[in-house]
Amino acid sequence: MAVKFEPFDVPGAQVVYSNVFPYGLQVKSEEGKLNPPALEDSVESIKTLSASGHLSELLKKHGAVLFKGIGHPAAESFAKVINAVEKARGSTPFVQIGLAGKRTIVAENIWTANEGPQDRRFYQHNEYSRYTRFPANIHFYCEKKALEGGETPIAHSALVYEKLEESVPELVQEIKKRGLAMKMLFRAPGKEGRGNEFNWAGEFSFGQEFLPGDDQATKKEKVEKQVRKLTDDFRWTEDGSIELTQHIPGIRRASAKDPPVWFNGLVGRFGITRDIGALDPPYIGRDGMTYLPCEYGDGTPIPREHLEKLEETIDKLEINLSLDAGDMLLVDNLQVSHGRKPWKGDRRILVSMWEGAEPTQAF
């Protein structure tokens, strides 16, 4: 049977450029029926919505769409729905390169969200926005809701840009003029810290082409091949780590007729670096990992007071979504940033990332 969806008001939703953000769709309940529809029926209905182009229109217009009432919370459920949705839109899975964190693949094109410690807040960031490669869409699915906390805060990147022009215009103007240099250090295997363990050999970092029996020289050669897909600005350090700098515009737009969006991950990097105690040299946090500071594109330091004002401004724009088990949040990654609040108890959020057909433009 066809599943029908009806709009609903998402708690805390905003109006951005005359459009509600995020947009809510829920399964239209039938009189006397309490259980969710059969998963296969939901998949077919959402697939039809996607193939018609209507779902893409909703994402373009609203930035994010929250689906409720599908039920059947499990990784395989999410995989069936999201693969049907994106393949009907003609999308292809985003191939991760340079992952700086831990994710586990649990189903077709489905990963766990960052598995960092549950007491650590993740500040607003568009997925891979500190990188020269990033997905067009990132979709979230709640398999298990936390007992307390664990909200998924989102913010509209066009609204963020607009408010930052008012609150910290110097930062906006300098980024327009100079761009950004996003520095990262990937430790050698066996030299990771605690709680945010990643290294350059990870399967979704730069170890995609490793084979059993590869010696160190061969591994480094393969790592450099992957790194060059992101940047030619890198160096090996004495302890076997690799440091790379990705040069990005920091402000983008989907097209010349679309509003500019704040797209750089600066506040996410600043917030977590401060919280972990790594703002000052040698930039090593309490977890033992290195968090190099981001700079303007010409190497000029970004004043800390500008970053503090940046955080203050974006925090006020967050919408804290409390996802229930089975909820699915579809996100246009260019338009919408996301974060993570700490939690107690068990929590499991899954993600799926996809390439888009249209390239973005620097501002």
Secondary structure, 3 states (H helix, E strand, C coil): CCCCEEEECCCCCEEECCEEECEEEEECCCCCCCCCCCHHHHHHHHHHHHHCCHHHHHHHHHCEEEEECCCCCCHHHHHHHHHHHHHHCCCEECCCCCCCCCCCEEECCEEECCCCCCCCCEEEECCCCCCCCCCCEEEEEEEECCCEECCEEEEEHHHHHHHHHHHCHHHHHHHHHHCEEEEEEECCCCCCCCCCCCCCCCCCCCCCCCCCCCCHHHHHHHHHHHHCCCCCCEEECCCCCEEEEEEECCEEECCCCCCCEECCCHHHHHHHHHHCCCCCCCCECCCCCECCCCEECCCCECCHHHHHHHHHHHHCCCEEECCCCCCEEEEECCCEEEEECCEECCCEEEEEEEECCCCCEEC
